[in-house]
Amino acid sequence: MTLAIDRIEDAVVISAEGQINSGNASAIEAELLSQVDKGEHRIVLDLAMLSYISSAGLRVVLLLAKRLKQVNGKLVLCALQSRVREVFYISGFLAILTVVDTREEAIRITAIAD
């Protein structure tokens, strides 16, 4: 599992590659939440290269969304592969998170978060 972190306009774009599972969820959680602790409030999770997410990974995404909500921030997920999208759908997360098809659209949405 690797995370690539880039700043594009006013958003931090975090690209995940590989799998998020119980073995690496804690480390990923620490990295994502550290971005909020550093003052980043507009975060895009680009999941185009994420091949698998477990319930532990879903928990990480939910914690990030809640932390951002506390600071009036915005989280947008983009480019979910079909298998990953299915996990988000079955869990009900598609109904509570902002999920779009492209990175460009996600960045645009974070820019109008206020």
QUIUR-V496086 format. One record per residue. N is the residue number from 1. RES is the residue in one small letter. PHI is phi in whole degrees, -180 to 180 (999 if undefined). Layout:
N:RES:PHI
N:RES:PHI
This chain:
1:m:999
2:t:-130
3:l:-120
4:a:-112
5:i:-117
6:d:-132
7:r:-102
8:i:-130
9:e:57
10:d:-95
11:a:-109
12:v:-98
13:v:-105
14:i:-112
15:s:-101
16:a:-104
17:e:-128
18:g:110
19:q:-131
20:i:-112
21:n:-141
22:s:-63
23:g:-74
24:n:-124
25:a:-60
26:s:-63
27:a:-66
28:i:-66
29:e:-57
30:a:-60
31:e:-66
32:l:-66
33:l:-68
34:s:-65
35:q:-63
36:v:-68
37:d:-62
38:k:-79
39:g:103
40:e:-80
41:h:-121
42:r:-125
43:i:-123
44:v:-111
45:l:-101
46:d:-92
47:l:-106
48:a:-59
49:m:-105
50:l:-86
51:s:-95
52:y:-158
53:i:-140
54:s:-95
55:s:-62
56:a:-65
57:g:-68
58:l:-61
59:r:-61
60:v:-61
61:v:-62
62:l:-65
63:l:-62
64:l:-63
65:a:-61
66:k:-65
67:r:-63
68:l:-66
69:k:-61
70:q:-62
71:v:-108
72:n:57
73:g:-95
74:k:-144
75:l:-118
76:v:-131
77:l:-100
78:c:-144
79:a:60
80:l:-70
81:q:-68
82:s:-59
83:r:-68
84:v:-70
85:r:-58
86:e:-62
87:v:-64
88:f:-64
89:y:-66
90:i:-61
91:s:-77
92:g:88
93:f:-70
94:l:-64
95:a:-81
96:i:-113
97:l:-115
98:t:-88
99:v:-129
100:v:-128
101:d:-79
102:t:-123
103:r:-62
104:e:-60
105:e:-65
106:a:-63
107:i:-65
108:r:-61
109:i:-66
110:t:-67
111:a:-70
112:i:-106
113:a:-66
114:d:-75
